Structure formats: C-alpha cells, structure tokens
Amino acid sequence: MPEKTSQPLSRKLLVLLLSASLTPLSSKVLTAQVRTTVAKIMSSPSEYNQQTVSVTGKIQRLKHATSKNGKEYTTFTLSDSGRYIHVFSWGKLGLSNGQAVTVTGVFYETKQVNQYTFKNEIEAQLVQ
C-alpha cells in the first residue's frame, strides 16, 4: 500500500484556484444552456423555467435604472418574430434599442423579489 503524504498545493495550482474564484460571472463558462427561440419559450414557459437559455432577438424598451441599494441595472424586451420576453441584467449595459443581441441567462416563468413579481423574464448572465 502506498504511503500517504500531504504536500502543499503547488504555486501554479494555488494561483489558478485564486484567479478562478475572482473571475467575473460574465467571463465564466455557462453550462447546460439550451439554445432556443423566444417563441419556443413563450409557447411552453414551464418547460424552460429555471433553465439556462440562449436566445437571439432585437432590443426594445431599453431602460437603465438604479436599485434602492444603489446598484445599476438594465432591463429590456427582447423581440423575435412578433414574440417578446423580458430581460434583466445587473449593471448599465452599453446597448441600444433596435440592436440585435444574443442573451444567455436563467429564464423564470415567475420570479418573486421582495414585493415585486416578474413574469417570463431572463436574468441575463451574458448579452452579446
């Protein structure tokens, strides 16, 4: 039976672990995402509820605001073939109405945040 030895983490491994924990969410690899369309999500929202989705469309009703806690956020409607879905993202994104984008994030059929209820919304992790 081999003898067990405990050796400290190598410097490279330690740097890798530290840098991975400090990497912003938008640059992390998104896993298990479903490439779909706005129409498919809106036809059966319960099928996509709390799933990571990736959809493409045009921005409408773009709005930048600041929360009560002082955090900036962006909301807009993503439209495709006459169907639309709401999108929320933390931060002030450099976007414009009419711009074509691909949104990757978690879809919620219904999301409760304090006293507010949001329906059919993607909480974006990445907007390109």
N, C-alpha and C positions, 0 to 999 in steps of 0.2 A: 504494500500500500504506500503511495507516495506521501511524503511528509508535507503537511500544510505549512505554508509560510505566509506571513502577512507583510506585504510590501506597500509602501506609499504609492499613491497614484503618480504616474509619470507627469512631468510638467506639461507635455503636449496634451494629454488627456484632460488634465485639470483646466487648461486654457480653453479647450473645446467645450467642456461642460459649462464653464462660466459664460462663454460667449453665446452658447445656445440658450441659456436662461435669460440673457439680456437682449436677445433678438426681438425686435418689434413684431407684433402679430401679423402685420401685413406682409412681412417677408418670410414667414414660416410656410412650410408646405401644408396645403389644405388637404385633408384626407377624406376619402369616401364621398366625394362630391358627385352629384348627379347633374349631368348636362341635360337641360330641358328647355322648354319654352314657357313664356308667360301663360299662353293659352292652356297648356297641359296642366300647369299648377292650378290655375283658376277653375279648370274643369273638375278636378278632384283634389281640393286643398288638403283634405285629411290624409291623403296618400303621401304628401310631401311634408307634413307637419313635423317640425324639429329636425329636418334633414338639411344637410349642406347641399345647396343647389348652385348652379351656374347658369345664368340666363342673359340674353343679349336683347337690347332694345334702345329706344330713344328716351332721353330725359325730358320730362315735362314738370311743371310746377316746382322748380328748384327753389329750395329755401334754406338759408343758413340762420342758425339761432344759437342762443346760449342758454344752458340749463340754469336752474336756480342755484346750483352748486358752482356756477361759473365755467362749466365745460362747454366748448363749442361743439355743435353737431350739425349735420346736413340731412335733409330729407328731400325726397323727390318721388315722382311717379315714373315708373319705367313702363313704356308702352311698346307693344309689338302686335301687329296685325289686328288693331282695334281692341285689344285686351290690355289691361294695365294691372300693375302691382305696386304697392308702396315699398319704398326703400329707406332705411335709416342707417346712418353711419356716424360714429363719433369723429369729431374734427371738422374743420372747414375744408372741404374738398374743392379743388380748382376745376369745377365743372361748369357747363352752361346748358341752358335749355336748347333742345334740338340735337344735342350731341349724342352720338351712338356710343354705347358703352356695354361692357360685359360685367355683370355684378356676380360675385361669388360670396355667399353667406348662408346663414341659417334662416330658413323660412318658418314663420309662425302663423298658423291659422288664426289663433287668438293669443295675444300676449298681454298680461296684466303687469303694469308698472305703477306702483302706488295706487292712486285713484283713477288712473287712466287705463283704458282698454284699447289695444291696437289690433286690427283685423287684417289678415292677409298681407303680412309685411316680411320683408327680408332684412335681417340685421346684417349689413354688409361687413365682410372682413377684407374684401378687395374689390376695388372699382377700377377698371382699365378701359 
